[in-house]
Amino acid sequence: MAADTPVNALSKAEAEAELARLAEEIATHDIAYHQQDAPLVSDGEYDALRRRNEEIEARFPELKRSDSPSERVGAAATNAFGKVEHVVPMLSLGNAFDDGDVLDFDARIRRFLNLDADAELVFTSEPKIDGLSASLRYEKGILVQGATRGDGRVGEDITANLKTLPDIPQQLPDGVPDIVEVRGEVYMSHADFAALNERQEAEGGKIFANPRNAAAGSLRQLDPEMTKQRPLKFFAYAWGDMSAMPADTQSGMMDCFREWGFSVNPAFVTAHDTAGLLAHWAEIENRRAALDYDIDGMVYKVDRLDYQSRLGFVSRAPRWAIAHKFPAEQATTTLNDIDIQVGRTGALTPVAKLAPITVGGVVVSNATLHNADEIARKDVRIGDRVIIQRAGDVIPQVVRVLTEERKPDSKPFDFPDTCPACGAMAAREIRDDGEADAVTRCSAGFTCPAQARERLKHFVSRAALDIEGLGQKQIDDYWALELIRTPQDIFTLQARFENDPPEIWQYTSGSKEKIGTLKDSARKLFAAIESRKTADLHRYIFALGIRHIGETSARLLARHYLSLTAMMQAAQAMAAGDEGARSEIEALDGVGKALVDALIGFFAVAENCAAIMALIEAGVTPTPPEEIATDTPVAGKTIVFTGTLEKMTRAEAKARAEALGAKVVGSVSAKTDILVAGPGAGSKLTKATELGVEVLTEEQWIELVQA
């Protein structure tokens, strides 16, 4: 029952299982929102998932997963456009939901910077636009590239489309830095959105659900002329790569953007304390309905850029900024049905099918109900009248059931105990603590067609193998034709079908000699598959779909093991009782018991080991990560901090070490290179001394990293 248990009542085992569930569910929502412009849940429900994840991590910091949602931004870029690697990552923001969260934000900053409670700390405040993030790169004042956020590291090249926006200058004034990256939000006003939908309806075109989807769809047109016809606008609010900084404050940079010809939100202000921030939030919230564009909160940032630099970043977000969300909107509708969908891990996910209802100007018809416990806790039944909540997205959260309107013949929903896809038994797994897991799973594993097909879709997904021309639709098509059943089948397609192609890959028109021969599109697919045989190792590890191993932990495992076979052999050794192999991986910062158990469990299945060997036999040779940089005194070294640091906070010290290429772990072992010991150092210092680990004082550490 962990999914429904208050965070302060969770046992450690329940917390670990709940973090695993949240990581998987949030990753699914990130792909739906950022890649497909088709969110599965409302902003409010999504924020609630992230907030629960953060609260559990705060209570059990030792359980934080390496694939934690708090470490991720957005979703991988699609193949529809070229890809752009951001010189400076485009990160997300942490959230505040009430006044207390804003006060905590201020307090955290003061603690990190060691500022007194009465020391001046100026903030900026501006509306959080609900649109599509974009980055504009100028060289010598000329716009040379425009990109989406993507997964924060790599975005889509939409330069031609962005150049059609009248709000975006093609050339900056004389005197700007040689390299300027301006970042902001592409959006569509309410009036323009209404006019666009009227025009689309008259022409028999697609009707957009909301301005955000309209803006995203318009910006991702393959033909820039189509984008040019759409009424898109742009607000500038941040920057990326800069060859020089023309100001030393956030507000000063906004002044520069205005001078350079960009639109900055007219509601942008500075505030000298949290009271000023909260007053501005209340003012904008009161006139939110009158604004001609969608916003879902306010963004607060520390104004001084030197403070921003010192504060740095934590996982997916800067420490110096936060989004203060507005409350959600609600409406009432009928729940017509509950559909059970089967995921790649066998999870049976119930989806509420709603009578379409307009909430805040958006028509919604679906809601994720999470699991059987969620249905039972809220006593959700087919035919019920329900209150739904929306906070900016298409699909809402079911807040509660109007039991007073329930029909006399209503019956509780009977959650299935068999898989709707294959008929195998479906049940909740029993965790180590003896409690049943919150998620009901199909027991058939690889033999369940729904799981096997979904695993293949994951294998070729954007963050995994990302094979051009092989997406979810193609997997469905090739599955139906029995061309692909396993990951290794992908890499033998050319050998099996190049000379005897199925009809789907044959020319059906043209010259007589051409009919029946292999299409050029199939040859391109084979070439794309061939090129991915040497894809980065972390992509292959993520592609395997091992539970609890996301993109971040896949990178960590790739750097640690350097090959699929080494990782498999280590997992088998751990399964055989090799405590050394287990302690070695558990010593890595961000690795917990759930991840290690999942790794062991995956390779305990003979079919999984056979799949790895089959991939290798098919010519798969993943590219291991590059050597850790050696151009800093601590690059590649393993560091442990202990005791009280007096010249910087522990968080600041860790961030600085990682920025210099070091690996920071929480425990001392024979693999530890340096222990930085402040006053009060205890058992870690004793163990380091016994092992002969180099021990530095805080002053010596600072001198080393500044060398």
C-alpha positions in Angstrom: 0.0 0.0 0.0 3.1 2.3 -0.3 1.5 4.4 -3.0 -1.2 5.5 -0.7 0.8 5.7 2.5 1.8 9.2 3.8 5.5 9.8 3.4 6.1 10.1 7.1 4.5 6.7 7.6 6.5 4.8 5.0 8.9 2.1 6.1 12.3 2.0 4.5 11.3 -0.9 2.3 8.1 0.8 1.2 10.0 4.0 0.5 12.4 2.1 -1.8 9.6 0.4 -3.7 7.7 3.7 -4.0 10.7 5.5 -5.4 11.0 2.8 -8.0 7.4 3.1 -9.0 7.6 6.9 -9.2 10.8 6.8 -11.3 9.1 4.6 -13.9 5.8 6.5 -14.0 7.4 10.0 -14.2 9.7 8.8 -17.0 6.6 7.7 -19.0 4.9 11.1 -18.4 8.1 13.0 -19.5 8.2 11.2 -22.8 4.5 11.8 -23.4 4.7 15.5 -22.7 8.1 16.5 -24.1 8.4 14.2 -27.1 4.8 13.6 -28.2 3.1 16.8 -27.1 0.4 14.5 -25.7 0.5 14.5 -21.9 -1.0 11.6 -20.0 -1.7 13.5 -16.7 -2.4 17.0 -15.6 0.3 19.4 -14.4 -1.1 19.1 -10.9 -0.9 15.3 -10.9 2.5 15.3 -12.4 3.8 17.9 -9.9 2.3 15.7 -7.1 4.2 12.7 -8.3 7.5 14.7 -8.4 6.8 16.2 -5.0 6.1 12.8 -3.4 9.4 11.6 -4.9 11.3 14.6 -3.5 9.7 14.2 0.0 10.6 10.5 0.1 14.2 11.3 -1.0 14.4 14.0 1.7 13.3 11.5 4.4 15.4 8.6 3.1 18.4 10.3 1.3 20.3 7.0 1.2 17.6 5.5 -1.0 17.9 8.2 -3.8 18.0 6.4 -7.1 20.6 7.1 -9.8 17.6 7.3 -12.2 15.7 9.6 -9.9 13.2 12.0 -11.6 15.0 14.7 -9.7 18.1 14.0 -11.9 16.2 14.2 -15.2 15.0 17.0 -17.5 12.4 16.7 -20.3 12.8 13.8 -22.8 15.2 12.9 -25.6 14.9 14.7 -28.9 12.9 13.1 -31.8 14.3 12.1 -35.1 12.1 14.4 -37.1 14.8 17.1 -37.0 18.6 17.3 -36.7 20.0 17.2 -33.2 21.7 20.0 -31.3 23.9 19.4 -28.3 23.5 22.3 -25.9 26.8 23.8 -24.8 25.1 24.7 -21.5 22.4 22.3 -20.5 18.8 23.5 -20.5 17.6 22.5 -17.1 14.2 22.4 -15.4 13.0 24.1 -12.2 12.1 22.9 -8.8 8.5 23.7 -7.6 7.0 25.6 -4.7 3.3 25.0 -4.0 2.6 27.3 -1.0 4.1 30.2 1.0 6.1 27.8 3.2 7.9 26.3 0.2 8.9 29.8 -0.9 10.2 30.6 2.6 12.2 27.3 2.6 13.6 28.3 -0.8 14.9 31.5 0.7 16.3 29.7 3.7 18.1 27.1 1.7 19.8 29.8 -0.4 20.9 31.6 2.7 22.3 28.4 4.3 24.2 27.5 1.2 25.7 31.0 0.8 26.2 31.3 4.6 24.1 34.6 4.6 22.5 36.0 7.7 18.7 36.1 7.9 18.8 39.9 7.6 21.4 40.1 4.7 20.0 41.6 1.5 18.9 39.0 -1.0 17.2 40.3 -4.2 15.1 38.1 -6.3 13.4 38.5 -9.7 9.8 37.3 -10.4 8.0 36.7 -13.7 5.1 34.6 -15.0 5.9 31.0 -15.9 4.7 30.7 -19.5 3.1 27.4 -20.6 4.7 27.0 -24.0 7.7 25.3 -25.6 11.2 26.2 -24.5 13.7 27.2 -27.2 17.3 28.3 -27.3 18.7 30.8 -29.9 22.4 31.0 -30.8 23.9 34.1 -32.3 27.4 34.3 -33.6 28.8 37.8 -34.4 25.3 39.0 -33.9 23.7 36.7 -36.5 21.1 34.1 -35.6 22.8 30.8 -36.7 20.9 28.1 -34.7 17.7 27.5 -32.8 16.8 24.4 -30.8 14.2 22.8 -28.5 15.1 21.8 -24.9 15.0 18.0 -25.7 16.3 16.1 -22.7 18.3 19.2 -21.5 21.5 18.0 -23.2 20.4 17.4 -26.8 17.5 19.2 -28.5 16.0 19.4 -32.0 17.3 21.7 -34.6 14.4 24.0 -35.5 16.4 27.0 -36.8 14.4 27.5 -39.9 11.1 27.5 -38.0 12.2 29.8 -35.3 13.4 32.3 -37.9 9.8 32.8 -39.0 8.8 34.2 -35.6 8.5 38.1 -35.7 9.5 38.3 -32.0 12.9 36.7 -32.7 15.5 39.1 -34.1 17.6 37.8 -37.0 20.5 40.1 -36.1 21.5 41.7 -32.8 22.8 45.3 -32.5 26.5 46.1 -32.7 28.5 45.6 -29.6 26.9 42.3 -28.4 29.3 39.5 -27.3 30.6 37.3 -30.1 28.6 34.3 -28.9 25.1 34.8 -27.4 22.5 32.2 -26.6 19.1 33.6 -25.6 16.6 31.2 -24.2 12.9 31.6 -23.7 9.4 30.3 -24.3 7.5 30.0 -27.6 3.8 30.4 -27.0 0.5 31.3 -28.6 -2.0 33.9 -27.2 -5.6 32.9 -26.4 -6.9 35.1 -29.2 -4.6 33.7 -31.8 -5.3 30.2 -30.6 -9.1 30.6 -31.0 -8.6 32.1 -34.4 -6.3 29.3 -35.5 -8.8 26.6 -34.4 -11.6 28.4 -36.2 -9.5 28.4 -39.4 -8.5 24.8 -38.9 -12.1 23.7 -38.5 -13.2 25.7 -41.6 -10.4 24.0 -43.6 -11.0 20.5 -42.1 -7.7 20.6 -40.4 -6.6 19.4 -36.9 -8.2 21.1 -33.9 -5.7 21.8 -31.2 -6.6 21.0 -27.5 -4.8 24.0 -26.0 -2.4 26.8 -26.9 0.6 24.9 -25.6 -0.1 22.0 -27.9 -0.8 24.4 -30.8 2.5 26.2 -30.2 4.5 22.9 -30.0 2.8 21.4 -33.1 3.4 24.6 -35.0 7.0 24.9 -34.1 7.7 21.2 -35.1 6.3 21.6 -38.6 8.7 20.0 -41.2 7.9 22.9 -43.6 8.9 26.3 -42.2 6.2 27.9 -44.3 3.6 26.1 -42.2 5.2 27.5 -39.1 5.3 31.0 -40.6 1.5 30.8 -41.0 1.0 30.1 -37.3 0.8 33.1 -34.8 3.7 32.2 -32.5 5.4 34.6 -30.1 8.5 34.5 -27.9 9.4 35.7 -24.4 13.1 35.8 -23.5 14.0 34.9 -19.9 17.4 33.2 -19.8 20.7 32.5 -21.6 23.1 29.7 -22.3 26.5 29.8 -23.9 27.9 33.4 -23.7 31.4 34.5 -24.7 31.1 37.5 -22.3 28.5 38.6 -19.8 27.1 42.1 -20.4 25.5 42.4 -16.9 26.1 41.1 -13.4 22.4 40.5 -12.4 19.4 38.7 -13.8 17.5 41.9 -14.1 20.4 43.5 -15.9 20.4 40.7 -18.4 16.7 41.2 -19.0 17.4 44.9 -19.7 20.0 43.7 -22.3 17.5 41.4 -23.9 15.1 44.3 -24.3 17.8 46.5 -25.8 18.7 43.7 -28.3 15.1 43.5 -29.5 13.6 40.7 -27.6 10.3 40.7 -25.8 10.6 40.3 -22.0 7.4 39.6 -20.0 6.0 43.0 -18.9 5.2 41.5 -15.5 8.9 40.9 -14.8 9.9 42.6 -11.4 12.5 42.5 -8.8 11.7 41.9 -5.1 13.9 42.5 -2.0 12.4 39.7 0.1 10.0 36.8 0.0 7.1 39.1 1.1 7.6 40.9 -2.2 7.6 37.6 -4.2 4.4 36.4 -2.5 2.7 39.7 -3.1 3.6 39.6 -6.8 2.4 36.0 -7.0 -1.0 37.0 -5.5 -1.3 40.0 -7.9 -0.7 37.9 -11.0 -2.8 35.0 -9.8 -5.7 37.4 -9.3 -5.5 38.7 -12.9 -4.4 35.4 -14.4 -7.7 34.9 -16.2 -7.4 38.3 -17.9 -4.0 37.5 -19.4 -4.0 36.6 -23.1 -1.6 33.7 -22.6 -1.4 30.6 -20.4 0.7 30.6 -17.3 0.9 28.0 -14.5 2.8 29.9 -11.9 5.6 32.4 -11.2 9.4 31.9 -11.5 11.7 33.3 -8.8 15.4 33.7 -9.4 18.3 35.1 -7.3 19.2 38.4 -9.0 23.0 38.4 -8.5 24.8 36.3 -11.0 27.8 35.7 -8.7 25.4 34.2 -6.2 23.8 32.1 -9.0 27.3 30.8 -9.9 28.1 29.9 -6.3 24.8 28.2 -5.8 25.1 26.1 -9.0 22.8 23.2 -9.7 21.4 20.2 -8.0 20.5 17.3 -10.4 17.9 18.6 -12.9 17.5 22.2 -11.6 19.4 25.3 -10.4 19.5 26.0 -6.7 18.9 29.7 -7.4 15.5 29.5 -9.1 12.1 27.9 -8.4 8.6 27.8 -9.9 5.8 28.8 -7.6 2.7 27.0 -9.0 -0.8 28.3 -9.2 -3.7 26.1 -7.9 -5.4 23.8 -10.3 -8.8 24.2 -12.0 -11.6 21.7 -11.5 -14.7 20.4 -13.2 -17.3 17.5 -13.0 -17.8 14.7 -15.5 -18.8 11.0 -15.8 -16.3 8.2 -15.7 -17.5 5.9 -18.5 -15.0 3.1 -18.3 -11.7 1.9 -16.8 -9.3 0.5 -19.3 -6.4 -1.7 -18.2 -3.1 -1.2 -20.2 0.0 -3.5 -19.9 3.4 -1.9 -19.9 6.9 -3.3 -20.7 7.5 -4.4 -17.1 4.1 -6.2 -16.9 2.5 -3.4 -14.9 -1.3 -3.3 -15.3 -2.2 0.4 -15.3 -5.8 1.5 -15.1 -6.9 4.5 -17.2 -10.1 6.3 -16.6 -12.2 7.0 -19.7 -14.1 10.2 -19.1 -17.1 11.8 -20.8 -15.3 14.7 -22.6 -15.4 17.9 -20.5 -13.9 21.4 -20.9 -11.7 22.5 -18.0 -10.2 25.9 -18.3 -10.8 26.0 -22.0 -9.4 22.5 -22.7 -11.3 19.3 -23.5 -10.2 16.3 -21.5 -11.3 12.7 -21.7 -8.7 10.5 -19.9 -7.0 10.2 -16.5 -4.4 7.7 -15.2 -5.6 6.0 -12.0 -2.2 4.5 -11.2 -3.1 1.1 -9.6 -5.7 -0.9 -7.8 -5.1 0.8 -4.5 -5.8 4.2 -6.1 -9.1 2.9 -7.4 -10.0 1.3 -4.0 -8.9 4.3 -2.0 -11.1 6.7 -3.9 -13.7 4.0 -4.5 -13.8 4.9 -8.2 -16.6 3.0 -10.1 -17.7 2.9 -13.7 -20.6 5.3 -14.2 -19.6 7.6 -11.3 -19.7 11.3 -11.4 -16.3 12.6 -10.6 -14.5 15.9 -9.8 -11.5 16.2 -12.0 -8.6 18.7 -11.7 -6.5 20.3 -14.4 -3.4 22.5 -14.0 -2.4 23.2 -17.5 -2.4 19.9 -19.4 -5.0 18.0 -21.3 -5.6 15.0 -19.1 -6.8 15.6 -15.5 -6.5 14.0 -12.1 -9.6 12.4 -10.5 -9.9 14.4 -7.2 -12.9 12.6 -5.7 -16.1 10.7 -6.5 -19.5 12.4 -6.0 -20.9 9.4 -4.1 -24.1 11.3 -3.4 -24.9 11.1 -7.2 -23.9 7.4 -7.5 -26.6 5.0 -9.0 -28.1 2.4 -6.7 -26.9 -0.5 -8.9 -23.3 0.7 -8.9 -20.6 -2.0 -8.2 -17.0 -1.6 -7.0 -14.5 -2.0 -9.8 -13.0 -5.6 -9.9 -9.4 -5.2 -10.7 -8.3 -8.1 -13.0 -6.2 -10.9 -11.7 -5.3 -12.0 -15.2 -3.4 -10.1 -17.9 -5.8 -8.6 -20.5 -3.1 -9.1 -23.2 -2.2 -12.8 -22.6 -4.4 -14.2 -20.0 -1.6 -15.1 -17.6 -2.0 -14.6 -13.8 -1.5 -11.1 -12.7 -0.6 -10.3 -9.1 1.3 -8.0 -6.8 4.9 -9.0 -6.1 5.8 -9.5 -2.4 8.6 -7.2 -1.3 11.5 -8.0 1.0 9.5 -6.6 3.9 6.7 -9.1 3.3 4.2 -6.5 2.0 2.6 -6.7 -1.4 3.8 -4.1 -4.0 1.3 -1.5 -5.1 1.5 -2.5 -8.7 -0.2 -5.5 -10.2 2.0 -7.2 -12.8 1.5 -9.9 -15.4 3.5 -13.0 -14.5 4.2 -14.1 -18.1 7.3 -12.0 -18.7 8.8 -12.4 -22.2 5.9 -14.7 -23.2 3.4 -11.9 -22.8 3.0 -10.3 -26.2 2.2 -6.9 -24.7 5.3 -6.9 -22.5 7.6 -8.1 -25.3 6.2 -5.5 -27.7 6.5 -2.7 -25.2 10.1 -3.8 -24.4 11.0 -3.6 -28.0 9.5 -0.1 -28.2 11.6 0.9 -25.2 14.7 -0.7 -26.8 14.4 1.6 -29.8 13.1 4.7 -27.9 14.9 8.0 -28.1 16.9 7.7 -25.0 17.8 4.1 -25.9 19.0 2.9 -29.3 17.2 5.8 -31.2 17.2 4.0 -34.6 16.1 6.3 -37.4 13.1 4.8 -39.1 12.3 2.3 -36.3 9.8 3.8 -33.9 6.7 2.6 -32.0 4.5 2.4 -35.1 7.1 0.3 -37.0 7.6 -2.0 -34.0 3.8 -2.6 -34.0 3.8 -3.2 -37.8 6.8 -5.6 -37.7 5.5 -7.4 -34.7 2.2 -8.1 -36.5 4.2 -9.4 -39.5 6.4 -11.5 -37.1 9.6 -9.9 -38.4 10.7 -8.9 -35.0 10.2 -10.6 -31.6 13.4 -9.9 -29.7 16.0 -7.1 -29.6 18.5 -9.3 -31.4 16.0 -9.8 -34.3 16.5 -6.1 -35.1 20.1 -6.6 -36.0 19.5 -9.6 -38.2 16.8 -8.0 -40.3 19.2 -7.3 -43.2 20.7 -10.8 -43.2 17.2 -12.4 -43.2 15.3 -10.2 -45.6 17.6 -8.2 -47.9 17.3 -10.8 -50.7 13.8 -12.0 -49.9 11.9 -8.9 -48.5 8.4 -9.2 -47.2 5.7 -7.3 -49.0 5.9 -4.3 -46.6 9.5 -3.7 -47.9 8.8 -4.4 -51.6 8.2 -1.9 -54.4 4.7 -2.4 -55.7 4.9 0.2 -58.6 7.4 1.4 -61.1 9.3 -0.6 -63.7 8.8 -4.4 -64.0 12.4 -4.9 -62.8 11.8 -2.8 -59.7 8.5 -4.3 -58.6 9.1 -6.9 -55.8 12.6 -5.6 -55.0 13.7 -4.1 -51.7 12.6 -0.5 -51.2 15.2 2.2 -50.6 13.5 3.0 -47.3 14.2 -0.5 -46.1 17.9 -0.1 -47.2 18.0 3.1 -45.2 16.6 1.3 -42.2 19.2 -1.5 -42.5 21.9 1.2 -42.6 20.5 3.0 -39.6 20.4 -0.3 -37.6 24.0 -1.1 -38.7 25.2 2.3 -37.4 23.6 1.7 -34.0 25.6 -1.5 -33.4 28.3 0.8 -31.9 25.9 3.1 -30.0 27.1 4.3 -26.6 27.1 1.7 -24.0 24.8 3.6 -21.6 22.2 3.6 -24.3 22.3 -0.2 -24.5 22.1 -0.6 -20.8 19.1 1.7 -20.7 17.6 -0.1 -23.7 17.6 -3.4 -21.8 14.7 -2.1 -19.8 16.0 -3.3 -16.4 13.7 -2.2 -13.7 15.0 0.7 -11.6 17.7 1.5 -14.1 17.1 4.8 -15.9 19.2 7.0 -18.1 21.3 8.4 -15.3 22.0 5.1 -13.6 22.7 3.6 -17.1 25.5 6.2 -17.6 26.9 5.4 -14.2 26.9 1.6 -14.8 28.5 2.2 -18.3 31.3 4.1 -16.7 31.8 1.5 -14.0 31.7 -1.7 -16.1 32.7 -0.5 -19.6 30.9 -3.4 -21.4 27.7 -5.4 -21.3 29.5 -8.7 -20.7 31.4 -7.2 -17.7 28.1 -5.9 -16.2 26.5 -9.3 -16.8 29.4 -11.2 -15.2 29.4 -8.9 -12.2 25.7 -9.4 -11.7 26.2 -13.2 -11.9 29.0 -13.0 -9.4 26.9 -11.0 -7.0 24.1 -13.6 -7.4 26.7 -16.3 -6.5 27.5 -14.4 -3.2 30.5 -12.3 -4.2 30.2 -9.6 -1.6 33.2 -7.7 -3.0 31.4 -7.2 -6.4 28.3 -6.0 -4.6 30.1 -3.6 -2.2 32.0 -2.2 -5.2 28.8 -1.2 -7.0 26.9 -0.1 -3.9 29.8 2.3 -3.0 28.9 4.4 -6.1 27.0 7.5 -5.2 23.4 7.1 -6.1 23.3 3.3 -6.2 20.9 1.7 -3.8 19.8 -1.8 -3.0 16.8 -1.8 -5.4 19.1 -1.1 -8.3 21.6 -3.8 -7.4 18.8 -6.3 -6.8 17.2 -5.4 -10.1 20.5 -5.9 -11.9 21.1 -9.3 -10.2 17.5 -10.3 -10.9 17.6 -9.4 -14.6 20.7 -11.5 -15.3 19.4 -14.4 -13.1 17.0 -15.0 -16.0 18.6 -17.2 -18.6 16.7 -15.6 -21.5 18.2 -12.2 -20.6 21.7 -13.5 -20.6 21.1 -15.3 -23.9 19.7 -12.0 -25.3 22.9 -10.2 -24.4 25.0 -12.9 -26.1 22.8 -12.9 -29.1 23.2 -9.2 -29.5 27.0 -9.6 -29.4 26.8 -12.5 -31.9 24.7 -10.2 -34.2 27.6 -7.7 -34.3 26.6 -5.4 -31.4 29.7 -3.7 -30.0 28.7 -0.8 -27.8 31.0 2.1 -27.4 32.3 2.5 -23.9 32.4 6.0 -22.3 35.4 8.2 -22.8 38.1 8.3 -20.2 37.5 10.7 -17.4 39.2 14.1 -18.1 42.6 14.4 -16.6 43.1 18.2 -16.9 42.1 18.9 -13.3 44.0 17.8 -10.1 41.0 15.7 -9.0 39.5 14.5 -12.4 38.7 10.8 -12.2 39.4 10.5 -8.4 37.0 9.2 -5.8 36.4 11.7 -3.0 34.7 11.4 0.4 33.8 14.4 2.5 33.3 14.0 6.3 33.1 16.2 9.3 32.1 19.8 9.4 33.2 22.1 6.5 33.7 25.7 7.6 34.5 27.6 4.4 31.8 26.1 2.2 28.7 23.9 2.7 28.8 20.2 2.0 26.6 20.7 -1.0 28.8 23.4 -2.4 31.9 21.2 -1.9 30.3 18.2 -3.7 29.1 20.3 -6.6 32.6 21.8 -7.0 34.3 18.4 -6.9 31.9 16.9 -9.5 32.3 19.9 -11.7 36.1 19.2 -11.7 35.5 15.6 -12.8 35.7 13.9 -9.5 33.4 11.2 -8.2 31.9 11.9 -4.8 30.8 8.8 -2.8 29.4 8.5 0.7 31.7 5.8 2.2 35.4 5.1 2.5 36.9 2.0 0.8 40.1 0.9 -0.7 39.1 2.6 -3.9 38.8 6.0 -2.2 41.5 8.4 -3.4 41.0 11.4 -1.1 39.1 11.9 2.2 38.4 15.6 3.0 38.0 15.7 6.8 36.7 18.7 8.7 36.3 19.1 12.4 34.3 16.2 14.0 35.4 13.6 11.5 34.8 10.2 13.0 34.8 6.6 11.7 35.4 7.5 8.1 38.7 9.2 9.1 39.7 6.2 11.1 39.0 3.8 8.2 40.8 6.1 5.7 43.8 6.2 7.9 43.8 2.4 8.2 43.5 2.0 4.5 46.2 4.5 3.7 43.8 6.9 1.9 45.1 10.4 1.4 43.5 12.7 4.0 43.2 16.5 3.4 41.9 19.3 5.6 39.3 21.6 4.1 42.1 24.3 3.5 44.3 21.7 1.7 41.3 20.6 -0.4 40.6 24.2 -1.5 44.3 24.8 -2.3 44.3 21.6 -4.4 41.2 22.3 -6.5 42.3 25.9 -7.1 45.7 24.9 -8.4 
